[in-house]
Amino acid sequence: MINLLQQQWGYKDFVINTTKEELDIDTVHQFLSKESYIGRKASQLKMSKKPIDHTTLCFGMYHINKDMS
């Protein structure tokens, strides 16, 4: 059985993983409250964090800067 709760995939300069602890909650909140149509009601940070805390599976996508040492 595959454990989707702790998986990671990579492609070129990107990594996708299912580790909630790596999510940048402030960035997620900013996108939801200012950029996304459906999330405009998430004006408080706790309104963005609560669904993440209560969800079994989250995905995060990260750009890897290969120039960093």
Secondary structure as UniProt FT lines:
FT   HELIX           4..6
FT   STRAND          8..11
FT   TURN            12..13
FT   STRAND          14..17
FT   HELIX           20..22
FT   HELIX           25..30
FT   HELIX           31..35
FT   TURN            38..41
FT   HELIX           45..53
FT   STRAND          60..63
FT   TURN            66..67
//
